[in-house]
Amino acid sequence: MTPHFDNPTKQEIWATVRKMNDVWTKGDPSDLVNYFHKDMIAITPADHLRREGAAECVAGWSGFAKAAKIRIDSPPPHAGSTRD
């Protein structure tokens, strides 16, 4: 099921989030460099490390993707809700 938003900006955001998720769960996590800002900072629950910059963040997501069993399920029922 692909949610549809009446607002084009919301639809574009949803499509981008889906592409990012597909990259690291189904594809090559190193392609996240195309989505992550060069000065991005992330602290993830998996390792609690402060990752600074796109390269460190991509490494973190790649490591997680290799270590975890990733299940691909349908979006939750509220995903794609057009309510604001």
N, C-alpha and C positions, 0 to 999 in steps of 0.2 A: 504494500500500500504506500503510495506516495502522497503525502499531504499536499493540499493546495491552499494557498493563501490568496485572498483577494488583493492584498497589498503587494505590489511588485518588489518592493524592497525586502519585505519579509520572505517572499518566495526566493529571492536571490540569496539571502542569508541562509535559509534552510538548505538550498542546493549546495552552497559552499561548505556548510557543516557536514553534509552527507558525503561530499567528495573527500573532505579531510579524513573523515572516519573510514571511508573505504580504502584510502591510501594506506593507512597504518594497520587496518585489520585484515584487508584482503590483498593488498598490493605490496609495494616496496616502501617501508617507512621512511627511507632516505628522501623520498619525494616530498615529505612534509616541508622541506626547505622552501618549497614553492608557496607555502601558506604561512609559515612562521615569520614574524618580524625579526629582523637582524638583531634587535636589542631586546627581544623577548626575555622575560624572566618567568620561571615556573618552579613551584615547589609541589611535588606530586606525592600523593599518599603512599605510593609504592615504595619509595626509597627515602623520602624526606630530605633529599638534597636540594639545595638551591641551584638551579640550572640557569645560567646567564648566557644569552645569545642563542641564535637559531641552531647553531651546530650542537651545542650542549643539549638543547631541548630535543632535537632530532635524535641524538644518541640515547637520551632517556626514554623516549617513546619507542625507539627501535629495540632497546633492551627489554622493555616491558613486553612488547609484542612477541619477542623470542621466548621469554620466560613464561608467559601466561597462556592458558588455553582460552582462546577468544571464541565466544559463541556469537553467532549472527542470528539475532531474533528480529521479529517485527518491531516497529516503533511502538511505544506505549500508546494506549487509546487516546490520550490527550495530545499526542504529537500532531502537529498540523492544525491545531485548533485555530480558528480565525479570530477568536476573541482577543481583545487587547489586554 
